[in-house]
Amino acid sequence: MVTPNEIFVKIKSKAGGKYYLLKDYSKFVSKYQTRIYKGGFTLNKTIKLDFAQEYFSEGVVCFYKNPNLLQAKDKRLYEFIKKVVDE
């Protein structure tokens, strides 16, 4: 089993909070999109998705700034945002 320390880097923010970033973020639109906030892991080391708050927000930013990048990196997120925006 892979541990969070093998795939995440622990960061201490200037404001004193702690969060984690993926070491390899090549499949995401930005490094910031991989941010998992403190408390974001369960006891068996899986990610609690409600602590991955920047995943969606960075997707929305990319949808407006560079939709082709979002569509190439995360087609499902692109299609979800497009559906919401088009309603």
C-alpha positions as CSV (number, residue, x, y, z in Angstrom):
1,M,0.0,0.0,0.0
2,V,1.3,3.4,-0.9
3,T,1.4,5.9,1.9
4,P,0.5,9.6,1.6
5,N,4.2,10.5,2.3
6,E,5.2,8.7,-0.8
7,I,3.0,10.7,-3.1
8,F,2.4,14.0,-1.3
9,V,4.6,16.7,0.0
10,K,3.6,18.3,3.3
11,I,3.6,22.1,3.2
12,K,3.2,24.7,6.0
13,S,1.5,27.8,4.7
14,K,2.5,31.3,5.7
15,A,-0.7,31.6,7.7
16,G,0.3,28.6,9.8
17,G,-2.0,26.0,8.2
18,K,-0.8,22.7,6.8
19,Y,-1.7,21.1,3.6
20,Y,-0.4,18.5,1.1
21,L,0.5,18.7,-2.6
22,L,1.0,15.8,-5.0
23,K,4.6,15.3,-5.9
24,D,3.6,14.6,-9.5
25,Y,0.8,16.9,-10.7
26,S,1.2,16.3,-14.5
27,K,-2.3,15.0,-14.8
28,F,-3.8,18.1,-13.3
29,V,-4.3,21.6,-14.6
30,S,-2.2,23.1,-11.9
31,K,-0.2,22.1,-8.8
32,Y,-2.6,24.0,-6.7
33,Q,-5.4,21.7,-7.9
34,T,-3.8,18.8,-6.0
35,R,-3.9,20.5,-2.6
36,I,-5.3,18.4,0.2
37,Y,-6.0,20.2,3.5
38,K,-5.0,19.0,6.9
39,G,-7.3,16.2,8.1
40,G,-7.8,15.1,4.5
41,F,-6.8,11.4,5.0
42,T,-8.8,8.6,6.6
43,L,-7.3,6.2,9.1
44,N,-6.5,3.8,6.3
45,K,-4.7,6.6,4.4
46,T,-7.3,7.2,1.7
47,I,-8.2,10.8,0.7
48,K,-11.3,12.4,2.0
49,L,-12.6,14.1,-1.1
50,D,-14.2,17.0,0.8
51,F,-10.7,18.1,1.8
52,A,-9.7,18.3,-1.9
53,Q,-11.4,21.7,-2.3
54,E,-9.2,23.2,-4.9
55,Y,-9.8,20.3,-7.4
56,F,-13.1,21.8,-8.5
57,S,-12.3,25.5,-8.1
58,E,-9.1,25.2,-10.2
59,G,-11.1,23.3,-12.8
60,V,-13.5,26.2,-13.0
61,V,-10.7,28.8,-13.4
62,C,-9.1,26.6,-16.1
63,F,-12.5,26.2,-17.9
64,Y,-12.7,29.9,-18.5
65,K,-8.9,30.7,-19.0
66,N,-7.8,27.6,-20.9
67,P,-10.7,25.2,-21.7
68,N,-8.6,23.1,-24.1
69,L,-6.2,22.3,-21.3
70,L,-9.0,21.3,-18.9
71,Q,-10.6,19.2,-21.6
72,A,-7.3,17.4,-22.3
73,K,-6.3,16.8,-18.7
74,D,-9.8,16.1,-17.2
75,K,-12.5,15.5,-19.7
76,R,-15.1,14.5,-17.1
77,L,-14.6,17.7,-15.0
78,Y,-14.7,19.8,-18.2
79,E,-18.0,18.2,-19.3
80,F,-19.5,18.6,-15.8
81,I,-18.6,22.3,-15.6
82,K,-19.8,22.9,-19.2
83,K,-23.2,21.2,-18.3
84,V,-23.6,23.4,-15.2
85,V,-22.6,26.6,-17.1
86,D,-24.9,25.8,-20.0
87,E,-28.0,25.3,-17.8
